[in-house]
Amino acid sequence: MTPTAPSGKRASGNPATQASLNQTAKQQREQQKQAKLAEYQRQLEKRRRSKVLWWVVGSTAGLAVIALIAASIIFTPRPVTLERGDGDGSGISGVETFSNSATHVEGEVTYAQTPPAGGDHNPVWLNCGVYSEPVPNVNAVHSLEHGAVWITYDPERVDDAGVAALREQLPSSYVILSPYPGLPAPIVASAWNAQLQVESADDERIGEFLGAYWRSTSAPEPNAACTGALDAPGKQS
């Protein structure tokens, strides 16, 4: 009977040849083992590189989100907060005061001031906010009656940068900002029975006027709403 080699192959009758065959089979098994080990190590390295890549991507994305949040906090204008004014702007240079009626009427009204700083007006008030187009006098005056401040600018004399500078000074409520062609000055701030004309948006008296007349307790109807009524064309915010 012919002997069988340990690998299951037919054994050789020659001892030297059989030893060579056994050595070759052992080498093949070792090579297969090393090949499997190398493949395992390649897979481990591939997974490691993948984890590192995703960690870098995730960290970069996280840092980008943090940077965006930080930038939004740093560069977003802080909201302007004001205390309610008492309606006394006598200490502000250039402020004019008037005596106007406060009757609700229908139709157009001829006003003594340009823009109006009080007077008869439409029963529907204008919703406070920023407008890119002129707003109806008769509705804006009703908002003044509720304690709003109306900031108007001549679009021929105030550029986009000037308008942006005005917006930065405004509180989030009870204020109207709108263009008004043909003003007697580039910028006019109006409240009920009070008005201030200025030449530029960086005039500090604008802030003083807002401090004196915003939600003024001396307005005919303080605490009345400045929302929930008329949105004129060009309403932005």
Secondary structure, 3 states (H helix, E strand, C coil): CCCECCCCCECCCCHHHHHHHHHHHHHHHHHHHHHHHHHHHHHHHHHHHHHHHHHHHHHHHHHHHHHHHHHHHHHCCCCECCCCCCCCCCCCCCCEECCCCCCECCCCCCCCCCCCCCCCECCCCECCEEECCCCCHHHHHHHHHCCCEEEEECCCCCCHHHHHHHHHCCECCCEEEEECCCCCCCEEEEECCEEEEECCCCCCHHHHHHHHHCCCCCCCCCCCCCCCCECCCCECC
